[in-house]
């Protein structure tokens, strides 16, 4: 059929390359197109090229072109060029696809019909676990990644120990300009990691989505989004020579947090951008979720294309005006401004990435944190206990721990290891420290998990890797580690000392996640820092230090050694980078990737499930699959499984990190004759719905008003017993009782996680009634058939005098409309009934999965 925008097709011609066809959006309207931010131009081109009148309509194109009038109003569809999966969500996605094939086969339908329509890359990197030897768990051999890439079309699997998902995306998968179906077009991606935005630093539009959304995109559905506002961030001034890209990103994080840009796109411009290398830009873009933006976009310029000057790529981007000259102010919109000269070295913490602390103020700030009430920064330690020191033995020697003692120091994968300047700075600092006679105490859990083998290569080539090793920073693998809770267990003597003194022990990491208890449940204060500062604080052994005025340690001659004595100059780092980090290193990665052949045909269209496996099981999502369309059913006589407060994050809901020995998941694994050493992490077992359901709401930080204290427990209302959340849900399901959850504001905020919706669904939760929802999580609930109901403005559980022990009947009509109000009948102590009206933004979906054309 004729394309609705066929008249926009142009041809790129040159003697240097073959002709290429492309859609030229400028033909719609020169003036309106030139007024669009660069990221909106990418959305527009995609909508034009993918317009089919069904998923993407001509109205979507018109709305994007009229972006200034339609922002925050029009809902548009975006069809990305590809999908990027990491294993934590990628393996469950493959399990779901395999389960879909089984369900179709049982219905007498050809299972080979289940295939991704959008090209998908699955990178195995998150299941790295630290032990005495670091290893990749057995999940992947059991599930057979080879089977995935053989059985499914459009799937490319990158096996363990190659690189992190972001590094593979940056160094190998991204194209800037893609070619397919007879056209060239801008590269774009959605990924199942919130830090997929790292690719924005190369001028590629992309952001993180949940596993449920990613599966929909894989199967051909576009991403639906409200046309966003685009906030410009103008960078001016000259970078302080002592400031690293991490200091810049923490400065930008605070600046944009204060600007209130939640859910918006950010686009960088101004003369300051020219001072940032491509790695610097990707580092800044990586932290996009920490300042609550959806996208942090750096349009393509000469620096982006510096490594490999492709004439056809540059000609195309200039032809559709996606190539930026940051020095040309005529291209600059009127946006906010940030002066790079104001940025000095900072860390971020102890609980949130937006809470920046200047390194010179660190000691004073930590003491203030001890004094403050328990909250976003405070720990409420009494004055008389702040000087507590606990002696302990480790490897035959005696040490002392105090408040502020560093017990975890991790230079880890995703935020900045791709950035040669900060990694080389860490290595050069380590070299000078060792030469000055400084050491790291052996009980500190140090680790170095580079973003790729390229990093190991240039650290080794420059000669700094042996010095990092002498300080305990061994290269132990390529994957996500400390950020996602894959930290090696601390020595028992250290854990005992922390508990004995009720100490606020600290972790320092060069990552992007540091929520309390996430690194390790006994480490309460965690700080994000640049790699060289991670090494410095490891040497100091405490965060309660002013690195400007107090020495890191004493050398062999008894002289004090200060941070300024071993901090490498910017010129020294730049010289090393320019002479060592060369393009040939990146070619090594390509050669490693290209020798792996997973493209042979699978023996069977159906996955051979192993009933003995504790890693992979066929999930129950499709057990009621029907060819008949089922209308949504009302919910009758439901009990609240949980009664929660404000800001319940996906970290509270979704299983993450290590599996506690006293948890429901642990008891299940023990019933399978596994010892605690074999439990592995929730991330490694995401392909087993039995483990993941038991790990849902298993957070030690969960505050449930039904029991009045913190922990993964709830009240089984009919019996009055306090049980694990899973055990209570299991008992309700056995009795045929539906469940709901009561919550406050911002339910489901934080990282996008599919199991935050899948887990409650398998527990029997039919609805969540909250004051407000995080948008992506709300969509996930709808995708799983859980009704996200919102109290009317001005109402909440307290104003309606709900205690959480009532029974709820929710009347759901056969025909649903957006923002339709539903009536909830509440049975209080089986005496009277009170009507409560709840607003709900609905997407019309069936209660059960349905076969469709």
Secondary structure, DSSP 8 states (H G I E B T S, - for coil): ---TTGGGEEEEEETTEEEEEEE-GGGT-HHHHHTS-HHHHHHHHHHHHH--SSSS-HHHHHHHHTHHHHTTT-EEEE--SEEEEEHHHHHHHHHHHHHHHHHHHHTT--GGG---SS-EEEE--TTEE-SSS-EE-THHHHHTHHHHHHHSTTEEEE-TTSB-HHHHIIIII--SEEEETTEEEE-EEEESSGGGGGGGGGT-EEEE--HHHHHHHHTT--EEEE---EEEEEEES---TT--HHHHHHHHHHHHHHHT-TT-EEEEESGGGGGS-HHHHHHHHHGGGGGT-SEEE--B-TTTTSSS--HHHHHHHHHTT-B--TT-GGG--S-EEEEGGG---EEEEES-TT-EEEGGGHHHHHHHHHHS-SSSS-----GGGTT-EEEEEETTEEEEEETTBEEEEEE-STTTTT-HHHHHHHHHHHHHHHHTT----TTSEEEE--SBHHHHHHHHHTT-HHHHHHTT--B--SS--GGGT------HHHHHHHHHHT---EEEESSS---TTTS-TT--EEEE--HHHHHHHHHH-BSSS-TTTS-SEE-TTS-EE-HHHH---HHHHHHHHHHH--HHHHHHHHHHHHT----S--S-SS----TT-SS----STTTT-BSS------EEEEEEEEEB-S--BHHHHS--SB--TTSHHHHHHHHTT--GGG--BTGGGTT-HHHHHHHTT--TT-EETTTTEESSEEEETTTTEEEEHHHHHHHHHHTT--EEEE--SSBTBSS--THHHHHHHHHTEEEEEES-B-HHHHHHHHHTT-EEEEE-TT--TTTTT--S-SEEEE---SS--TT-EEEEEEEETTTEEEEEEEE-------SS-B---
